[in-house]
Amino acid sequence: MQARLIPAILEGKDVLLKDRTGSGKSFGLVLALLNKPRLVSKDERRQNKRHITSLVIVPHRELAYQLLHWIERMVNVGEHAPPLSSIAQVLVRDGRMHLDTGLQTLQKESPHVLIGTPQAIMDVYEAHPKVLQLDTLSSVVVDEVDYLIETLARKDPGKSFKRAIEKAKRKLQAHPGTTRQLLDVIYARRREVNARRQDEPGLEIARRRNGQPSSTPMPPSPQLVVSSATLRTHLRNYLYDESGWLDKDNVVKISGTGAKPAEEVQANDGTRKEGQNASVEHSVLLVSEQRVRNIPGSATGASSVPSLGEEAVNGETGACKSVNEADDIDPGLIQKYSTTASPYNPSMMETVAAAFALDVPSIALLVLPSSAPVQRAVWELRELGVDAHGLDLESSANGRSYLASGGGAETSRANPVLLVSTLATTRGLDLPALSHVFIYGLPEGDRVNGKAVDAYVHISGRVGRFGRPGKVVSVVEEKESESDSDESASGEKMARILRAVGVGPVQFAAFA
Ligand SMILES: Nc1ncnc2c1ncn2[C@@H]1O[C@H](COP(=O)(O)OP(=O)(O)OP(=O)(O)O)[C@@H](O)[C@H]1O
């Protein structure tokens, strides 16, 4: 995939990229962008002024910092490394680093690659439109595009759904989302030309078929590259036919080569689904007040934890602070947590803590629902004896080491670490030392639909990256009134999600 992606980007093509989680899409994008020429006019060279070449839009700050750290490591390989800020910068908005810091650095120096979250980029654009140099950009990349641009499935809706779909459409029109708004600004001229060309659809199709140039030429504008492991047809159709952002004469669609890992997962129904990593085990634990059990129909798994290799994470063991030394929860919050009701189901939290203690050799990730309070979960898990930390790749002392750890993880760490994130901050993350991902609850709330399946694909895709092994353990609530055949039972919903992804559940041995 990278062998096709990198040349396409260097040739200035628009690209629609889809391949499995962990196949190297983001890494390939970064490699290609770093290798793009940095254009400067003669006048600007005299003033030693350079342009921003590429703008990369990502869904959350952790992914922005991950890409920055990758670039930092690559740039530092040379003996005379240029300052990182001249190569890459990050624009994100959060409590810790106010946007102003990023803005000031950007005003001082233009990076080759600017990586940011949509809202931070929009804020800068609104306050200082010139700083982003949108007129001279050479590339715009939208990573995890289906998370950033919402589109509605265009399937023929049954009557009962019709009103709901109309309502969703109106909502989307009223709130198109920041990424759409940004792309509408960047590609305003392309949109005009595409709209004019669309006035003569028959002629346009014939022209393209014959490879003839259009009488309404495309204005110079940056190439657009969009990428995700889950690029559904309705989004592709939207991008291609409705958005007006693409230069249709110059688009390449790249999807995985179909090259599969050594083995493949055989789903319960005997079908083999392409692209599933066989060395990843998927388990579902049903938790009620009385018991914890594996989802019915789970196959017997390998008895031991998949070994990730012999290499140590940066040669460190037990590098994280111990539970008692934990210093990153505000005492005021601890006071509040100990006196208010928890939003979490205690049996589910205990199950996560027990499964973690029994099976995780070094580092695992717990993914909570999008708006769940992370710090509260960290505190509750620490109360259960787990060395839990909110995922923070930039400010926390250990954050970077999780990114930097090489392809293998240690066999065991004296004090295993559980990183806690939410669905909103998990996409695209690449922490090579992870052996387990725990998912708290159904991936997208109570509904099983395309969005829930895609969410599962992305969460579970934090392990099994680049062919490595791993375990994905979903912990869901089982109500007393539910039976195994109950369609609305959480277990049955998880089973449907696994079937849609094309994997069969495997027993989590500790609860078998
Ligand atoms: N050419 C390569 N050679 C060796 N390792 C690579 C190569 N490309 C990517 N990797 C490694 O593979 C892992 C996954 O890469 P990356 O995060 O780019 O995948 P992705 O396809 O973007 O995943 P996701 O869909 O989850 O965002 C990373 O650890 C990366 O360093």
The ligand as a MOL file (V3000), in Angstrom:
LIG
                    3D

  0  0  0     0  0            999 V3000
M  V30 BEGIN CTAB
M  V30 COUNTS 31 33 0 0 0
M  V30 BEGIN ATOM
M  V30 1 N 7.2250 0.5830 6.1570 0
M  V30 2 C 7.1900 0.2310 7.4280 0
M  V30 3 N 8.1410 -0.5440 7.9650 0
M  V30 4 C 8.1150 -0.9060 9.2580 0
M  V30 5 N 7.1680 -0.5340 10.1300 0
M  V30 6 C 6.1810 0.2420 9.6640 0
M  V30 7 C 6.1430 0.6520 8.2910 0
M  V30 8 N 5.0250 1.3960 8.1220 0
M  V30 9 C 4.4100 1.4360 9.3180 0
M  V30 10 N 5.1080 0.7530 10.2320 0
M  V30 11 C 4.7360 0.5710 11.6370 0
M  V30 12 O 3.4620 -0.0520 11.6710 0
M  V30 13 C 2.6820 0.4480 12.7520 0
M  V30 14 C 1.3250 0.8800 12.2590 0
M  V30 15 O 1.4270 2.0030 11.4200 0
M  V30 16 P 0.3130 3.1420 11.3230 0
M  V30 17 O -0.0110 3.6850 12.6590 0
M  V30 18 O 0.7540 4.0960 10.2620 0
M  V30 19 O -0.9410 2.2690 10.7960 0
M  V30 20 P -2.3630 2.7820 10.2880 0
M  V30 21 O -2.6820 1.9820 9.0790 0
M  V30 22 O -2.3810 4.2650 10.1350 0
M  V30 23 O -3.3100 2.3340 11.4600 0
M  V30 24 P -4.7560 2.9200 11.9110 0
M  V30 25 O -5.7420 2.5330 10.8420 0
M  V30 26 O -5.0360 2.2330 13.1990 0
M  V30 27 O -4.6080 4.4000 12.0580 0
M  V30 28 C 3.5080 1.5860 13.3560 0
M  V30 29 O 4.1610 1.0830 14.5100 0
M  V30 30 C 4.5150 1.9230 12.3090 0
M  V30 31 O 5.6960 2.4140 12.8770 0
M  V30 END ATOM
M  V30 BEGIN BOND
M  V30 1 1 1 2
M  V30 2 1 2 3
M  V30 3 2 2 7
M  V30 4 2 3 4
M  V30 5 1 4 5
M  V30 6 2 5 6
M  V30 7 1 6 7
M  V30 8 1 6 10
M  V30 9 1 7 8
M  V30 10 2 8 9
M  V30 11 1 9 10
M  V30 12 1 10 11
M  V30 13 1 11 12
M  V30 14 1 11 30
M  V30 15 1 12 13
M  V30 16 1 13 14
M  V30 17 1 13 28
M  V30 18 1 14 15
M  V30 19 1 15 16
M  V30 20 2 16 17
M  V30 21 1 16 18
M  V30 22 1 16 19
M  V30 23 1 19 20
M  V30 24 2 20 21
M  V30 25 1 20 22
M  V30 26 1 20 23
M  V30 27 1 23 24
M  V30 28 2 24 25
M  V30 29 1 24 26
M  V30 30 1 24 27
M  V30 31 1 28 29
M  V30 32 1 28 30
M  V30 33 1 30 31
M  V30 END BOND
M  V30 END CTAB
M  END
